[in-house]
Amino acid sequence: MANTPQSKKRARQSEARYAVNKARRSRIRTYLRKVEEAIASGDQTAAAEALKNAQPELARGVTKGVLHKNTVARKMSRLASRVKALNA
């Protein structure tokens, strides 16, 4: 348990940061799920639109430190290639 005033403050900050990061991660997952569902439906225009909406959220996850840069790059690349493949 935190004893000093500084450690108590750090514990409060940690809880607040955890809540924000959890919400942000959940929001990102929701956008990814929408892309996955659009791909599964086979509608290329809907999938492309969902991907277009998801990309800024993923990028924001990187800048806020929730996700790693390479993880997001990999996810975006794979989703984009899957959306592109729907056209063929």
ChimeraX commands (.cxc) that place a marker at each C-alpha (Angstrom):
marker #1 position 0.00,0.00,0.00 radius 0.5
marker #1 position 1.17,3.53,-0.80 radius 0.5
marker #1 position 2.42,5.39,2.27 radius 0.5
marker #1 position 4.09,8.61,1.23 radius 0.5
marker #1 position 2.10,11.47,-0.31 radius 0.5
marker #1 position 4.04,11.06,-3.54 radius 0.5
marker #1 position 3.32,7.34,-3.80 radius 0.5
marker #1 position -0.36,7.98,-3.03 radius 0.5
marker #1 position -0.52,10.53,-5.83 radius 0.5
marker #1 position 1.26,8.16,-8.21 radius 0.5
marker #1 position -1.29,5.44,-7.35 radius 0.5
marker #1 position -4.15,7.86,-8.15 radius 0.5
marker #1 position -2.51,8.87,-11.42 radius 0.5
marker #1 position -1.94,5.24,-12.34 radius 0.5
marker #1 position -5.61,4.40,-11.80 radius 0.5
marker #1 position -6.74,7.35,-13.89 radius 0.5
marker #1 position -4.31,6.52,-16.68 radius 0.5
marker #1 position -5.42,2.87,-16.59 radius 0.5
marker #1 position -9.06,3.89,-17.04 radius 0.5
marker #1 position -8.26,6.20,-19.97 radius 0.5
marker #1 position -6.07,3.61,-21.68 radius 0.5
marker #1 position -8.68,0.90,-21.17 radius 0.5
marker #1 position -11.37,3.06,-22.78 radius 0.5
marker #1 position -9.07,3.95,-25.65 radius 0.5
marker #1 position -8.15,0.29,-26.25 radius 0.5
marker #1 position -11.83,-0.67,-26.19 radius 0.5
marker #1 position -12.65,2.07,-28.72 radius 0.5
marker #1 position -9.89,0.84,-31.04 radius 0.5
marker #1 position -11.13,-2.75,-30.78 radius 0.5
marker #1 position -14.64,-1.58,-31.69 radius 0.5
marker #1 position -13.36,0.09,-34.85 radius 0.5
marker #1 position -11.38,-3.04,-35.75 radius 0.5
marker #1 position -14.46,-5.21,-35.19 radius 0.5
marker #1 position -16.47,-2.99,-37.56 radius 0.5
marker #1 position -13.81,-3.48,-40.24 radius 0.5
marker #1 position -13.79,-7.25,-39.67 radius 0.5
marker #1 position -17.59,-7.40,-39.93 radius 0.5
marker #1 position -17.58,-5.35,-43.14 radius 0.5
marker #1 position -14.94,-7.67,-44.62 radius 0.5
marker #1 position -16.97,-10.72,-43.57 radius 0.5
marker #1 position -20.08,-9.29,-45.23 radius 0.5
marker #1 position -18.15,-9.05,-48.50 radius 0.5
marker #1 position -19.09,-5.41,-49.12 radius 0.5
marker #1 position -15.93,-3.73,-50.39 radius 0.5
marker #1 position -17.20,-0.13,-50.12 radius 0.5
marker #1 position -18.39,-0.64,-46.54 radius 0.5
marker #1 position -15.11,-2.33,-45.62 radius 0.5
marker #1 position -13.09,0.48,-47.19 radius 0.5
marker #1 position -15.13,3.08,-45.30 radius 0.5
marker #1 position -14.77,1.20,-42.01 radius 0.5
marker #1 position -11.00,0.93,-42.56 radius 0.5
marker #1 position -10.81,4.65,-43.34 radius 0.5
marker #1 position -12.55,5.38,-40.03 radius 0.5
marker #1 position -10.37,2.92,-38.08 radius 0.5
marker #1 position -6.99,4.18,-39.28 radius 0.5
marker #1 position -6.98,7.48,-37.32 radius 0.5
marker #1 position -8.05,5.63,-34.16 radius 0.5
marker #1 position -5.21,3.16,-34.55 radius 0.5
marker #1 position -2.73,5.97,-35.18 radius 0.5
marker #1 position -4.01,7.79,-32.11 radius 0.5
marker #1 position -3.43,4.63,-30.09 radius 0.5
marker #1 position 0.24,4.81,-31.09 radius 0.5
marker #1 position 0.67,8.49,-30.20 radius 0.5
marker #1 position -1.03,7.96,-26.83 radius 0.5
marker #1 position 1.19,4.98,-26.03 radius 0.5
marker #1 position -1.58,2.38,-25.91 radius 0.5
marker #1 position -0.28,0.33,-28.84 radius 0.5
marker #1 position 3.15,-0.17,-30.39 radius 0.5
marker #1 position 3.89,1.51,-33.70 radius 0.5
marker #1 position 4.80,-1.70,-35.52 radius 0.5
marker #1 position 1.73,-3.51,-34.22 radius 0.5
marker #1 position -0.54,-0.82,-35.65 radius 0.5
marker #1 position 1.39,-0.72,-38.93 radius 0.5
marker #1 position 1.00,-4.49,-39.26 radius 0.5
marker #1 position -2.73,-4.40,-38.46 radius 0.5
marker #1 position -3.40,-1.56,-40.91 radius 0.5
marker #1 position -1.40,-3.27,-43.65 radius 0.5
marker #1 position -3.15,-6.60,-43.24 radius 0.5
marker #1 position -6.61,-5.05,-43.07 radius 0.5
marker #1 position -5.92,-2.89,-46.15 radius 0.5
marker #1 position -4.77,-5.91,-48.14 radius 0.5
marker #1 position -7.87,-7.88,-47.10 radius 0.5
marker #1 position -10.15,-4.99,-48.09 radius 0.5
marker #1 position -8.34,-4.69,-51.41 radius 0.5
marker #1 position -8.73,-8.45,-52.00 radius 0.5
marker #1 position -12.54,-8.13,-51.73 radius 0.5
marker #1 position -12.55,-6.29,-55.05 radius 0.5
marker #1 position -10.99,-9.21,-56.90 radius 0.5
marker link #1:1,2 radius 0.2
marker link #1:2,3 radius 0.2
marker link #1:3,4 radius 0.2
marker link #1:4,5 radius 0.2
marker link #1:5,6 radius 0.2
marker link #1:6,7 radius 0.2
marker link #1:7,8 radius 0.2
marker link #1:8,9 radius 0.2
marker link #1:9,10 radius 0.2
marker link #1:10,11 radius 0.2
marker link #1:11,12 radius 0.2
marker link #1:12,13 radius 0.2
marker link #1:13,14 radius 0.2
marker link #1:14,15 radius 0.2
marker link #1:15,16 radius 0.2
marker link #1:16,17 radius 0.2
marker link #1:17,18 radius 0.2
marker link #1:18,19 radius 0.2
marker link #1:19,20 radius 0.2
marker link #1:20,21 radius 0.2
marker link #1:21,22 radius 0.2
marker link #1:22,23 radius 0.2
marker link #1:23,24 radius 0.2
marker link #1:24,25 radius 0.2
marker link #1:25,26 radius 0.2
marker link #1:26,27 radius 0.2
marker link #1:27,28 radius 0.2
marker link #1:28,29 radius 0.2
marker link #1:29,30 radius 0.2
marker link #1:30,31 radius 0.2
marker link #1:31,32 radius 0.2
marker link #1:32,33 radius 0.2
marker link #1:33,34 radius 0.2
marker link #1:34,35 radius 0.2
marker link #1:35,36 radius 0.2
marker link #1:36,37 radius 0.2
marker link #1:37,38 radius 0.2
marker link #1:38,39 radius 0.2
marker link #1:39,40 radius 0.2
marker link #1:40,41 radius 0.2
marker link #1:41,42 radius 0.2
marker link #1:42,43 radius 0.2
marker link #1:43,44 radius 0.2
marker link #1:44,45 radius 0.2
marker link #1:45,46 radius 0.2
marker link #1:46,47 radius 0.2
marker link #1:47,48 radius 0.2
marker link #1:48,49 radius 0.2
marker link #1:49,50 radius 0.2
marker link #1:50,51 radius 0.2
marker link #1:51,52 radius 0.2
marker link #1:52,53 radius 0.2
marker link #1:53,54 radius 0.2
marker link #1:54,55 radius 0.2
marker link #1:55,56 radius 0.2
marker link #1:56,57 radius 0.2
marker link #1:57,58 radius 0.2
marker link #1:58,59 radius 0.2
marker link #1:59,60 radius 0.2
marker link #1:60,61 radius 0.2
marker link #1:61,62 radius 0.2
marker link #1:62,63 radius 0.2
marker link #1:63,64 radius 0.2
marker link #1:64,65 radius 0.2
marker link #1:65,66 radius 0.2
marker link #1:66,67 radius 0.2
marker link #1:67,68 radius 0.2
marker link #1:68,69 radius 0.2
marker link #1:69,70 radius 0.2
marker link #1:70,71 radius 0.2
marker link #1:71,72 radius 0.2
marker link #1:72,73 radius 0.2
marker link #1:73,74 radius 0.2
marker link #1:74,75 radius 0.2
marker link #1:75,76 radius 0.2
marker link #1:76,77 radius 0.2
marker link #1:77,78 radius 0.2
marker link #1:78,79 radius 0.2
marker link #1:79,80 radius 0.2
marker link #1:80,81 radius 0.2
marker link #1:81,82 radius 0.2
marker link #1:82,83 radius 0.2
marker link #1:83,84 radius 0.2
marker link #1:84,85 radius 0.2
marker link #1:85,86 radius 0.2
marker link #1:86,87 radius 0.2
marker link #1:87,88 radius 0.2
view
